């Protein structure tokens, strides 16, 4: 079995941090699954129920992920992805 190099970014991180990253990844996948739901041949009421439940689950996983990794890490990730911090009241 290969040994994990010491420069590996998750080596030495607590389990809470790793689970937080997994929760954030699940959150992103849940939001992407909404696009799949729209292409299914279901009636409108069923699609609305599935999408509403999916958004609720994604928000919960997003909150759990943010709590797991920490607010500072989420802000750094947002800056790396190109999201800019807005001033209060600005759209």
N, C-alpha and C positions, 0 to 999 in steps of 0.2 A: 504494500500500500504506500502511495506517495505521501511524503510529509508536506504539510502546508507551509509555504515559505513565510518567514517572519515579516515580510513586507505586505502580506495579505491584509487588506483593510479591515476585515471583520475579526481578525485574530486578537484575542484578548478583550473583546467587547463583551459586555454582560448579555445574558440571555434575553433580558427585557428589550435591549436595543435590537437584537436580531429578530425577535418576534414583532417589534414595531415596524421594521422594514418589510417583513412579510405582510403585515396588516395593510401597509400603504400600497404594496403591490396588488393585494386583493382588491383594495378600494379602486385602483385604476382599472383593473380587469372588470369589475362590476359596472363601472361607467361605460366601458367599451361594449359590454354585453347588451346595453340598451339598444345599440345599433342593430344587433342581431335580432332582438325582440321585435323591432319595427318591421323587419323583413319576413317574419313568420306569418302564416296565414291564420290569424286568430281574429275574432271579432274585436271591435274597438274597446269594449268594456274590459275584456280579458287583458288586452295589451296595456290598458291604463292601470289595471291592478298590478300586473307584473312589473311595469316600469316604476310605479310608485313604491312597491316593495323593494325593488332593486336600488332605487335612489336612497331609501331609508337605510338599507344594509350598507351601502357604500359610505354614507355619512358616518355610520357607527364605526366601520372599520377605519375610516379616516381619522376620527377622534382617538380611537385606540392606538393607531399607528403614531399619531402625533404625541400622545402621552408616552408611548414606548421609547421613541427615539429622542424626544425633547424638542422644544420649540425652536431652539437655535439651529439644530440640524435641519429642520424643515425649512427654515428661512434661508439657510445656505443652499439647500437643494433648489429652492425657488429662484435664487439669484443665478445659480448655474444654468438653470433652464431658461433664463431670460425674462422671468417675471419681475416687474419693477414694483417697488414699494410705493403705494399711493398715499397721498396726504388725506387726512380725514375730510369727508365731504366731497372728494373729487371722484368723478366717474371714470 
